[in-house]
Amino acid sequence: MFGSAFALLLTGFPVAFALAGCALVFFAIGLMTGAMPYAFLQAFPQRIYGIMTNDVLVAIPLFVLMGVVLERSRVAEELIDTCARLFGAVRGGLGLSIFLVGALLAATTGVVGATVVTMGLIALPPMLRHGYSRSLAAGSVAAAGTLGQIIPPSIVLVVLGDQLGTAYQSAQLALGNFAPETVSVGDLFAGAVVPGLLLVLLYVLYQVLVAWLRPALAPALPAEARDLGPSPVATVVRAVVPTVALIVAVLGSILGGVATPTEAAAVGAVGAILIAADRRGRRSAFIARSTAAALLALLVLTAFVDLRLGREVVTAGQSAGILLAAALCALVAAGLLHALWRLAADGLFKTIARATTDVTAMIFAILIGATLFSLVFRGLGGEDLVKDALSAMPGGPAGAVLLVMAVMFFLGFFLDFLEIVFVVVPIVAPALLQMEGIDPVWLGVMMAVNLQTSFLTPPFGPTLFYLRGVAPPEVRTADIYRGVAPFVAIQLAVLAILWLFPALATALPRALYG
């Protein structure tokens, strides 16, 4: 069944229908051979209902909206241009700015396709024009664009956290623990912070090393290309501060325990819309900044005052806080409506809504197809087969994890990360998490780093296609493949470091959440 689905996916058939169709065919085979009862499929509607009512998955369209707004409103373009001018005075500085911008965009969008296309259109031509090696320039842009897969908030971490949370509860129930702790998306967000920053640091060190050893491959920019205008400080503040503020609002509210990932995604979506409106004239800028200040005041008020309604005893301070929160909410709502009206007047609202709907519908269609696939796979006894195979691996739990990592890395050459998460993780994670000594957060971060390589590995790495579509004609496909090879090696090195030092992924979640 798994082999048939894999072969069908390689033909280019739509993923959601390939998984669902393959599941239905093998369900029919199971009925005819008596391998599984018809009643087994009756659980499928309940599973779809569970997906549609899952609060965690609501974060997906909100994070997608946040990324699309920043990309379509040219906020990302301004950030890239400003950072390139800021760091252009040193050898390799343009490459360093690419990684800085990639990290900032990753922490605000989490949408790889939009980031790679934007950076490929804006950053790649000047890198080539100023003498950068074609392979180094292409590899730097591709690697920086994929940082959105590991630096939270990331769509990968959202879907992986949802799948691992379900798998961990199933594993604990199988072990006889009927009150298991949960593994949340927030745990994975916290666990991925240090590995994500480590990856950025290694990228930067590689760029510095290349610029030092082979200066001709990464020269400094001439003086005229580094001009920041009559007010350099104001230019940098305008480009960088809103993005950093959005990162603090989203990640800070999650890691600080003020908001769940879904609530923080809503804050991020509103913040991105306000940043886009800030670029639409003085009046819109004033309203957007006032609304952002009200939103920030709401977050601070939530952290210090209990604003829950319907309590039997309410103090005077709490009553005042509730009234103030209601006024701030009204101000945020009015400011958001004005921002949306301004985007609609400029013709951006329709394209933003369409792009967000397309990506969201694709993700949920794949999730529903993969759910049907995993249901039939379990009904045919596949889950027990996988569990027995992993348990029999030499080396115990370490050997089993190593095998799963190797399989996921191999599949990354041919399949998209969503296909791997929705098909492979529900099959192998329950068996792995029943083994002694495997931390679910560590396993999730290891999988996330491993899945990040799937964006850069030929022949079907999505980032390679995104970059090929927007790269200038002089950049050959071979240049892109050569350019990404060192960065794939760096990603594998981070995977090895996480294997040797699991605390890099587990220390921050334990410090924050115990």
TIZA-395543 format. One record per residue (C-alpha): residue number from 1; y, x, z. Coordinates in pm, whole numbers. Layout:
// TIZA-395543
  vexkol       v       u       w
     NUM       Y       X       Z
...
This chain:
// TIZA-395543
  vexkol       v       u       w
       1       0       0       0
       2     244     278      93
       3     154     477    -219
       4     209     175    -443
       5     551     108    -292
       6     644     476    -331
       7     541     475    -698
       8     732     153    -763
       9    1048     293    -603
      10    1032     599    -829
      11    1053     371   -1135
      12    1405     268   -1033
      13    1313     -92    -952
      14    1554    -243    -693
      15    1446    -128    -349
      16    1455    -463    -168
      17    1243    -637    -432
      18    1005    -342    -468
      19     924    -347     -96
      20     899    -725     -69
      21     698    -760    -391
      22     455    -486    -294
      23     411    -651      47
      24     333    -990    -108
      25      80    -840    -351
      26    -108    -663     -72
      27     -82    -970     148
      28    -263   -1163    -127
      29    -525    -886    -145
      30    -563    -905     232
      31    -617   -1282     213
      32    -881   -1253     -62
      33   -1070    -980     120
      34   -1036   -1139     465
      35    -848    -835     597
      36    -568   -1049     745
      37    -512   -1421     811
      38    -256   -1638     635
      39     -93   -1721     969
      40      19   -1360    1000
      41     297   -1417     747
      42     436   -1705     952
      43     612   -1448    1170
      44     835   -1348     877
      45    1095   -1629     911
      46    1136   -1546    1279
      47    1192   -1183    1187
      48    1462   -1274     936
      49    1625   -1494    1199
      50    1613   -1201    1441
      51    1786    -977    1186
      52    2060   -1228    1116
      53    2129   -1288    1486
      54    2117    -919    1586
      55    2453    -831    1740
      56    2400    -459    1677
      57    2370    -506    1301
      58    2707    -682    1289
      59    2854    -331    1323
      60    2732    -244     971
      61    2975    -459     766
      62    3258    -370    1004
      63    3204       7     971
      64    3166     -34     595
      65    3493    -230     585
      66    3666      44     782
      67    3555     311     537
      68    3636     111     225
      69    3987      27     350
      70    4067     394     422
      71    3935     498      81
      72    4097     226    -132
      73    4436     246      43
      74    4462     622     -38
      75    4476     720     331
      76    4184     959     275
      77    4358    1107     -30
      78    4673    1184     170
      79    4465    1344     446
      80    4280    1569     200
      81    4598    1681      23
      82    4784    1758     348
      83    4501    1959     505
      84    4448    2155     184
      85    4814    2260     187
      86    4800    2336     559
      87    4504    2577     540
      88    4562    2710     188
      89    4731    3032     301
      90    4405    3201     406
      91    4109    3302     192
      92    3862    3018     188
      93    4125    2795     349
      94    4085    2522      91
      95    3713    2510     168
      96    3784    2501     542
      97    4018    2206     490
      98    3739    2027     302
      99    3509    2050     604
     100    3785    1945     846
     101    3869    1642     634
     102    3499    1567     589
     103    3451    1563     967
     104    3757    1341    1019
     105    3654    1097     747
     106    3297    1097     881
     107    3426     993    1223
     108    3627     709    1070
     109    3417     581     781
     110    3047     670     801
     111    3019     574     430
     112    2899     877     234
     113    2949     744    -119
     114    3318     663     -74
     115    3387     997      97
     116    3211    1209    -167
     117    3378    1029    -458
     118    3722    1053    -297
     119    3684    1423    -214
     120    3530    1497    -553
     121    3826    1340    -733
     122    4097    1490    -514
     123    3967    1822    -378
     124    3730    1956    -644
     125    3982    1997    -932
     126    4232    2205    -727
     127    3950    2423    -591
     128    3842    2502    -946
     129    4200    2544   -1066
     130    4274    2802    -796
     131    3972    3017    -874
     132    3695    2891    -645
     133    3338    2940    -759
     134    3205    2625    -926
     135    2889    2622    -716
     136    3073    2694    -388
     137    3333    2426    -458
     138    3075    2163    -555
     139    2847    2248    -263
     140    3134    2237     -12
     141    3253    1895    -131
     142    2899    1753    -133
     143    2815    1890     214
     144    3143    1775     367
     145    3093    1428     221
     146    2753    1389     385
     147    2884    1459     736
     148    2928    1083     768
     149    2551    1056     811
     150    2536    1243    1141
     151    2886    1226    1294
     152    2930     886    1462
     153    3012     616    1378
     154    2744     639    1112
     155    2559     364     927
     156    2243     576     957
     157    2277     588    1336
     158    2336     212    1353
     159    2024     118    1157
     160    1821     399    1313
     161    1927     294    1663
     162    1825     -64    1594
     163    1484      40    1459
     164    1420     295    1736
     165    1526      49    2006
     166    1264    -201    1885
     167    1001      73    1847
     168    1069     210    2198
     169    1029    -132    2357
     170     700    -184    2167
     171     577     157    2279
     172     662      92    2644
     173     492    -248    2638
     174     182     -86    2488
     175     186     162    2778
     176     198    -122    3030
     177     568    -100    3116
     178     684    -462    3102
     179    1043    -381    3204
     180    1131    -101    2964
     181    1471      58    2937
     182    1646      13    2605
     183    1760     273    2353
     184    2093     163    2213
     185    2307     263    1918
     186    2557     397    2173
     187    2289     639    2301
     188    2239     776    1950
     189    2614     796    1892
     190    2650    1009    2205
     191    2343    1215    2119
     192    2471    1295    1769
     193    2816    1420    1873
     194    2715    1778    1963
     195    2470    1828    1670
     196    2734    1690    1432
     197    2997    1932    1560
     198    2743    2215    1546
     199    2677    2135    1181
     200    3051    2143    1102
     201    3082    2477    1285
     202    2798    2631    1082
     203    2952    2500     758
     204    3283    2662     853
     205    3114    2992     945
     206    2937    2995     610
     207    3268    2937     426
     208    3438    3214     627
     209    3148    3452     560
     210    3160    3388     185
     211    3539    3434     176
     212    3509    3759     370
     213    3220    3912     175
     214    3319    3785    -172
     215    3694    3708    -174
     216    3694    3629    -546
     217    3480    3320    -484
     218    3723    3162    -234
     219    4082    3288    -284
     220    4392    3176     -97
     221    4633    2932    -261
     222    4962    3050    -410
     223    5280    2970    -218
     224    5390    2686    -448
     225    5059    2504    -392
     226    5106    2511     -13
     227    5443    2335       1
     228    5442    2055     260
     229    5786    1925     166
     230    6117    1933     356
     231    5955    1811     680
     232    5616    1985     719
     233    5558    1862    1074
     234    5632    1501     980
     235    5402    1528     678
     236    5112    1658     888
     237    5168    1404    1165
     238    5180    1114     918
     239    4854    1221     756
     240    4650    1334    1059
     241    4764    1138    1365
     242    4660     786    1247
     243    4312     910    1156
     244    4269    1093    1488
     245    4395     785    1675
     246    4137     572    1496
     247    3861     817    1593
     248    3972     808    1958
     249    3987     428    1956
     250    3641     384    1803
     251    3439     670    1955
     252    3637     676    2279
     253    3574     308    2345
     254    3200     354    2280
     255    3145     675    2475
     256    3374     557    2755
     257    3171     239    2798
     258    3469      16    2724
     259    3313    -142    2413
     260    2975    -178    2248
     261    2930     -20    1903
     262    2980    -362    1741
     263    3302    -426    1934
     264    3422     -73    1857
     265    3344    -134    1488
     266    3572    -438    1500
     267    3844    -223    1657
     268    3792      35    1383
     269    3811    -223    1105
     270    4135    -366    1246
     271    4273     -14    1293
     272    4192      84     934
     273    4363    -229     800
     274    4673    -151    1010
     275    4679     211     886
     276    4660      85     528
     277    4944    -162     591
     278    5152     116     748
     279    5179     271     399
     280    5322     -50     246
     281    5691     -23     330
     282    5913       2     637
     283    5875    -356     752
     284    5497    -347     720
     285    5493      -9     895
     286    5690    -144    1193
     287    5463    -449    1226
     288    5148    -238    1186
     289    5257      12    1451
     290    5355    -264    1694
     291    5016    -425    1641
     292    4838     -93    1695
     293    5029     -43    2020
     294    4921    -392    2133
     295    4560    -311    2044
     296    4575      14    2240
     297    4726    -172    2537
     298    4437    -420    2519
     299    4181    -139    2533
     300    4354      19    2832
     301    4385    -319    3007
     302    4015    -389    2949
     303    3925     -59    3113
     304    4115    -133    3435
     305    4121    -513    3477
     306    3832    -760    3486
     307    3932   -1009    3217
     308    3627   -1235    3228
     309    3703   -1605    3229
     310    3527   -1879    3426
     311    3494   -1698    3759
     312    3508   -1885    4086
     313    3752   -1642    4250
     314    4042   -1503    4050
     315    4304   -1282    4211
     316    4671   -1290    4119
     317    4641    -953    3950
     318    4349   -1072    3740
     319    4537   -1387    3639
     320    4835   -1176    3529
     321    4603    -946    3338
     322    4440   -1239    3159
     323    4778   -1381    3058
     324    4892   -1040    2936
     325    4568    -995    2740
     326    4614   -1337    2577
     327    4966   -1244    2468
     328    4846    -909    2332
     329    4562   -1081    2145
     330    4811   -1320    1983
     331    5027   -1024    1879
     332    4726    -840    1732
     333    4616   -1151    1542
     334    4964   -1203    1395
     335    4994    -837    1297
     336    4648    -838    1140
     337    4728   -1147     934
     338    5046    -982     808
     339    4853    -664     718
     340    4591    -863     527
     341    4864   -1056     345
     342    5032    -728     250
     343    4707    -582     116
     344    4643    -902     -79
     345    4995    -890    -227
     346    4930    -536    -349
     347    4597    -634    -507
     348    4382    -436    -263
     349    4228    -717     -58
     350    3999    -845    -334
     351    3858    -501    -422
     352    3808    -414     -53
     353    3627    -742      17
     354    3407    -706    -292
     355    3309    -345    -215
     356    3232    -427     149
     357    3020    -728      49
     358    2826    -528    -211
     359    2730    -252      34
     360    2651    -492     318
     361    2438    -718     100
     362    2243    -417     -29
     363    2169    -291     322
     364    2054    -628     456
     365    1847    -706     144
     366    1663    -375     189
     367    1620    -449     560
     368    1461    -789     489
     369    1232    -644     222
     370    1130    -357     451
     371    1065    -603     735
     372     818    -793     517
     373     660    -465     411
     374     612    -340     769
     375     477    -681     878
     376     204    -681     613
     377     137    -310     673
     378      72    -386    1040
     379    -141    -689     953
     380    -367    -472     737
     381    -418    -227    1024
     382    -180      40     896
     383      -6      87    1230
     384    -335     164    1409
     385    -429     403    1130
     386    -100     591    1165
     387    -130     601    1544
     388    -482     745    1527
     389    -375    1002    1268
     390     -77    1120    1471
     391    -281    1133    1792
     392    -541    1350    1619
     393    -284    1604    1498
     394    -337    1960    1630
     395     -62    2059    1868
     396     -39    1720    2037
     397     300    1544    2039
     398     476    1850    1893
     399     238    1859    1598
     400     280    1486    1541
     401     663    1510    1541
     402     647    1812    1310
     403     428    1619    1065
     404     666    1320    1065
     405     967    1547    1012
     406     792    1717     720
     407     700    1382     562
     408    1055    1249     601
     409    1199    1567     450
     410     961    1540     153
     411    1040    1171     101
     412    1410    1261     107
     413    1365    1428    -233
     414    1281    1091    -387
     415    1393     805    -159
     416    1721     688     -11
     417    1780     714     365
     418    1771     335     407
     419    1428     315     248
     420    1297     589     477
     421    1450     435     790
     422    1335      80     721
     423     986     173     597
     424     879     492     775
     425    1046     462    1116
     426     892     123    1216
     427     550     263    1123
     428     558     603    1297
     429     810     558    1582
     430     599     330    1809
     431     309     577    1792
     432     531     880    1856
     433     714     718    2148
     434     386     643    2323
     435     318    1016    2343
     436     417    1214    2649
     437     739    1415    2648
     438     910    1266    2341
     439    1263    1152    2422
     440    1371     860    2200
     441    1732     980    2169
     442    1621    1332    2073
     443    1376    1187    1819
     444    1650     965    1673
     445    1897    1251    1634
     446    1625    1472    1480
     447    1551    1197    1229
     448    1921    1151    1153
     449    1971    1523    1080
     450    1654    1523     870
     451    1770    1218     676
     452    2102    1387     607
     453    1921    1642     390
     454    1800    1356     168
     455    2157    1319      40
     456    2163    1675     -91
     457    1808    1743    -206
     458    1742    1715    -580
     459    1635    1542    -795
     460    1745    1207    -640
     461    1998    1304    -372
     462    2266    1031    -387
     463    2547    1277    -314
     464    2448    1479    -620
     465    2486    1170    -839
     466    2816    1071    -678
     467    2958    1418    -734
     468    2818    1451   -1085
     469    2993    1126   -1178
     470    3341    1248   -1076
     471    3317    1626   -1126
     472    3508    1788   -1416
     473    3302    1865   -1729
     474    3297    2240   -1659
     475    3094    2180   -1342
     476    2731    2167   -1456
     477    2450    1995   -1274
     478    2296    2338   -1213
     479    2618    2444   -1037
     480    2592    2145    -804
     481    2225    2219    -727
     482    2300    2588    -655
     483    2600    2493    -444
     484    2417    2253    -212
     485    2118    2483    -150
     486    2286    2690     129
     487    2404    2373     302
     488    2054    2221     295
     489    1935    2545     459
     490    2207    2506     725
     491    2096    2148     793
     492    1737    2266     837
     493    1863    2539    1070
     494    2035    2273    1285
     495    1708    2079    1285
     496    1528    2391    1413
     497    1796    2447    1680
     498    1755    2087    1799
     499    1378    2142    1814
     500    1426    2449    2035
     501    1710    2305    2246
     502    1661    1926    2286
     503    1941    1914    2546
     504    2194    1940    2262
     505    2104    1581    2179
     506    2017    1445    2522
     507    2269    1601    2762
     508    2575    1396    2662
     509    2398    1054    2669
     510    2254    1135    3011
     511    2593    1247    3141
     512    2762     932    3011
     513    2497     668    3071
     514    2249     827    3309
